[in-house]
Amino acid sequence: MKVFFAIPNMGYSDPLAYDNRLLWAMRMGARSEREQQYNFYLGTVGKILTPAAREALAEKALREGMDLCFMVDDDMIGDPDCFFQLAESVVNGPADLCGALAFTRNPPHDPVLYTCLEGYDPVERKPYFLNRPVLRYQKDALNEVDAVGFGAVVFKVSLLAKMTRPWFMTTSATGEDIFFCYKAKKEAGARVFSDCRVKLGHVGNPMIVTEETYETMNELKARVARDGIERETVNYRERATEPWQVMR
């Protein structure tokens, strides 16, 4: 089985992620030789618009006749066996696309698994969809969702042939990864899952955001709600001394 190990925008993140990515590649190669189930092909794209990078990598995977695409962002830290855990659900079912559990870099560090709500805009006269994070997911389990973030995902390349292009490029306000999942479900009948047993760390500044970060934030919010403690906020419009401070 041919697997395209695709890394969009290689070069943006901390060297910590590079070291982890090399470890992933070596572990995948060693296991592949031992188990003789997967053959890996590496593809990267440099510092360009992320949706365009994903588009180019998907095109390469389809053109070269790959069976699976393992797409990993270069700011993710994870278990080197991440691919094999995700691929299990894709190769043997029930998933057509399966992502690892990750969280947003910025507070409140929500999980990047989503539901999508559809509607119709009478002014624009066209349908639209909104995505909302699934805040109460089933921990350490396989969760079927509408969309996942592409921190680390495995999907069937055959989905691409069933979908209209562009696959990732969009002018909508949603992320390109969510847009891809939405199209895959709608146009190719794909089943999308988040395997919350497979956990990633998101390289942030200054910390790495993990599931523990998310749970700590939830505990803090619960304590604030219970004790009636209000966070200190700064009204920079009142305190501004220069015009540019008001405009920011």
Phi, psi and omega per residue, in radians:
M1 nan 2.232 -3.080
K2 -1.575 2.205 -3.093
V3 -2.096 2.210 3.082
F4 -1.654 1.940 3.124
F5 -1.544 1.749 -2.939
A6 -1.931 2.237 -3.138
I7 -2.165 1.814 3.098
P8 -1.342 2.539 3.051
N9 0.984 0.780 3.074
M10 -1.038 2.175 3.072
G11 2.091 -0.031 -3.128
Y12 -1.449 -0.587 -2.850
S13 -1.824 -3.111 -3.082
D14 -1.065 2.529 3.088
P15 -0.969 -0.418 3.086
L16 -0.943 -0.698 3.138
A17 -1.219 -0.620 3.121
Y18 -1.062 -0.801 -3.141
D19 -1.037 -0.743 -3.140
N20 -1.129 -0.669 -3.119
R21 -1.168 -0.679 3.080
L22 -1.095 -0.694 3.111
L23 -1.101 -0.734 3.084
W24 -1.017 -0.844 -3.080
A25 -1.069 -0.764 3.139
M26 -1.144 -0.737 -3.133
R27 -1.153 -0.719 3.123
M28 -1.115 -0.717 3.119
G29 -1.122 -0.742 -3.140
A30 -1.130 -0.774 3.141
R31 -1.189 -0.622 -3.135
S32 -1.102 -0.750 3.123
E33 -1.134 -0.642 -3.099
R34 -1.311 -0.739 -3.037
E35 -1.658 -0.334 3.062
Q36 0.956 0.654 3.105
Q37 -1.851 -0.584 -3.053
Y38 -2.164 2.495 2.946
N39 -2.021 2.196 -3.028
F40 -1.779 2.459 3.085
Y41 -2.262 2.206 -3.043
L42 -1.665 2.350 3.042
G43 -2.423 2.358 3.115
T44 -2.328 2.734 3.048
V45 -2.288 2.419 -3.081
G46 -1.352 -2.736 -2.972
K47 -1.361 1.501 3.031
I48 -2.294 3.115 3.091
L49 -0.935 2.223 -3.017
T50 -0.988 -0.807 3.092
P51 -1.007 -0.651 3.112
A52 -1.169 -0.668 3.100
A53 -1.106 -0.772 3.122
R54 -1.124 -0.697 -3.137
E55 -1.055 -0.789 -3.123
A56 -1.133 -0.707 -3.134
L57 -1.201 -0.700 3.099
A58 -1.111 -0.725 3.099
E59 -1.043 -0.743 3.119
K60 -1.105 -0.762 -3.136
A61 -1.075 -0.742 -3.136
L62 -1.211 -0.774 -3.091
R63 -1.125 -0.618 -3.091
E64 -1.548 0.093 3.059
G65 1.230 0.625 3.104
M66 -1.279 2.657 3.090
D67 -1.580 -0.743 -3.136
L68 -2.239 2.633 2.988
C69 -2.065 2.192 3.056
F70 -1.895 1.738 -3.058
M71 -1.779 2.186 -3.046
V72 -2.278 2.240 3.035
D73 -1.292 2.624 -3.035
D74 -1.504 0.216 3.039
D75 -2.056 0.554 3.141
M76 -2.027 2.422 3.055
I77 -2.000 2.299 -3.118
G78 -2.806 3.132 3.097
D79 -1.166 2.357 3.112
P80 -1.056 -0.379 3.107
D81 -1.553 0.202 -3.114
C82 -0.898 -0.805 -3.106
F83 -1.002 -0.839 -3.041
F84 -1.130 -0.598 3.110
Q85 -1.194 -0.748 3.132
L86 -1.248 -0.704 -3.110
A87 -1.114 -0.528 3.123
E88 -0.972 -0.748 -3.116
S89 -1.308 -0.413 -3.134
V90 -1.502 -0.788 -3.104
V91 -1.244 -0.752 -3.068
N92 -1.801 0.101 3.120
G93 1.482 2.816 0.153
P94 -1.661 0.084 -2.952
A95 -1.604 2.596 2.874
D96 -1.731 -0.420 3.081
L97 -2.521 2.272 -3.111
C98 -2.373 2.230 -3.127
G99 -1.998 2.706 3.069
A100 -1.441 2.817 -3.132
L101 -1.391 2.105 3.094
A102 -2.421 2.994 -3.076
F103 -2.372 2.695 -3.115
T104 -1.106 2.563 -3.127
R105 -1.132 -0.672 -3.055
N106 -1.673 2.642 3.096
P107 -0.985 2.552 0.160
P108 -1.535 0.384 3.073
H109 0.994 0.869 3.135
D110 -1.195 2.642 3.039
P111 -1.159 2.562 -3.104
V112 -1.717 1.025 2.911
L113 -2.270 2.472 -2.853
Y114 -2.400 2.711 2.847
T115 -1.831 2.648 3.124
C116 -2.093 2.279 3.131
L117 -1.923 2.226 -3.110
E118 -1.710 2.635 3.092
G119 -2.721 -3.096 3.122
Y120 -2.318 2.244 -3.131
D121 -1.601 1.919 -3.104
P122 -1.227 -0.374 3.117
V123 -1.371 -0.914 3.119
E124 -1.313 -0.318 -3.106
R125 1.011 0.881 3.087
K126 -2.752 2.703 3.128
P127 -1.280 2.792 3.083
Y128 -2.560 2.957 3.008
F129 -2.471 2.635 3.093
L130 -2.075 2.525 3.096
N131 -1.994 2.489 3.123
R132 -2.267 2.389 3.123
P133 -1.180 2.514 3.048
V134 -1.510 1.796 -3.050
L135 -1.446 -0.455 3.130
R136 -2.015 1.346 3.111
Y137 -1.551 2.843 3.098
Q138 -1.395 1.996 -3.024
K139 -1.222 2.487 3.097
D140 0.955 0.727 -3.129
A141 -2.594 2.932 3.062
L142 -1.468 2.105 -3.092
N143 -1.978 2.149 3.045
E144 -1.456 2.255 -3.056
V145 -2.388 3.122 3.076
D146 -1.512 -0.534 -3.099
A147 -2.763 2.703 3.075
V148 -2.339 2.726 2.981
G149 -1.264 2.686 -3.057
F150 -1.703 0.627 3.041
G151 -0.976 -0.810 3.011
A152 -2.704 2.011 -3.125
V153 -2.398 2.643 2.963
V154 -2.089 2.253 3.077
F155 -2.449 2.746 3.116
K156 -1.289 2.214 -3.140
V157 -1.144 -0.444 3.125
S158 -1.051 -0.371 3.084
L159 -1.056 -0.636 -3.038
L160 -1.061 -0.664 -3.109
A161 -1.219 -0.332 -3.116
K162 -1.642 -0.092 -3.052
M163 -1.914 2.592 3.042
T164 -1.334 2.667 3.103
R165 -1.703 2.683 0.021
P166 -1.290 2.677 3.124
W167 -1.450 -0.624 -3.040
F168 -2.080 -0.560 -3.071
M169 -1.223 2.212 -3.105
T170 -2.628 2.632 3.051
T171 -1.710 0.014 3.123
S172 -1.288 2.919 -3.077
A173 -1.363 -0.206 -3.092
T174 -1.373 2.885 3.109
G175 -1.269 2.711 -3.104
E176 -1.153 -0.507 3.117
D177 -1.246 -0.706 3.086
I178 -1.161 -0.703 3.096
F179 -1.032 -0.745 3.126
F180 -1.092 -0.820 -3.136
C181 -1.073 -0.736 3.139
Y182 -1.066 -0.797 3.111
K183 -1.145 -0.697 -3.122
A184 -1.099 -0.706 3.104
K185 -1.204 -0.775 -3.027
K186 -1.305 -0.701 -3.029
E187 -1.722 -0.476 -3.075
A188 -2.046 0.019 3.140
G189 1.135 0.481 -3.074
A190 -1.218 2.575 2.978
R191 -1.793 2.206 -3.040
V192 -1.944 2.308 -3.124
F193 -2.303 2.672 2.923
S194 -2.000 2.111 3.098
D195 -1.576 1.732 -3.050
C196 -1.389 0.083 2.959
R197 -1.468 -0.358 -3.128
V198 -1.750 1.871 -2.966
K199 -1.914 2.445 3.130
L200 -2.027 2.717 2.927
G201 -1.865 2.357 -3.121
H202 -1.750 2.041 -3.094
V203 -1.188 1.946 -3.132
G204 -2.017 -2.797 3.140
N205 -2.386 1.889 0.196
P206 -1.772 0.027 -2.976
M207 -1.926 2.991 2.984
I208 -1.732 2.141 -3.064
V209 -1.478 2.170 -3.115
T210 -2.280 -3.084 3.087
E211 -1.070 -0.607 3.106
E212 -1.094 -0.653 3.078
T213 -1.051 -0.817 -3.134
Y214 -1.065 -0.773 -3.111
E215 -1.188 -0.631 3.081
T216 -1.115 -0.725 3.103
M217 -1.091 -0.700 3.126
N218 -1.136 -0.689 3.097
E219 -1.112 -0.711 3.123
L220 -1.110 -0.788 3.138
K221 -1.097 -0.675 3.123
A222 -1.150 -0.676 3.134
R223 -1.187 -0.686 3.095
V224 -1.089 -0.769 3.140
A225 -1.142 -0.663 -3.094
R226 -1.271 -0.752 -3.031
D227 -1.614 -0.074 3.123
G228 1.205 0.483 3.141
I229 -1.521 2.251 3.119
E230 -1.753 2.406 3.078
R231 -1.253 2.513 3.096
E232 -1.261 2.259 3.103
T233 -2.077 2.668 -3.126
V234 -1.976 2.090 3.074
N235 -1.582 1.659 -3.038
Y236 -1.255 -0.322 3.086
R237 -1.171 -0.663 -3.141
E238 -1.306 -0.561 -3.037
R239 -1.663 -0.107 -3.063
A240 -1.144 2.465 3.100
T241 -1.995 -0.245 3.135
E242 -2.173 2.578 -3.136
P243 -0.984 -0.652 -3.082
W244 -1.166 -0.429 3.121
Q245 -1.229 -0.529 3.108
V246 -1.315 -0.596 -3.019
M247 -1.331 -0.382 -2.962
R248 -1.161 nan nan
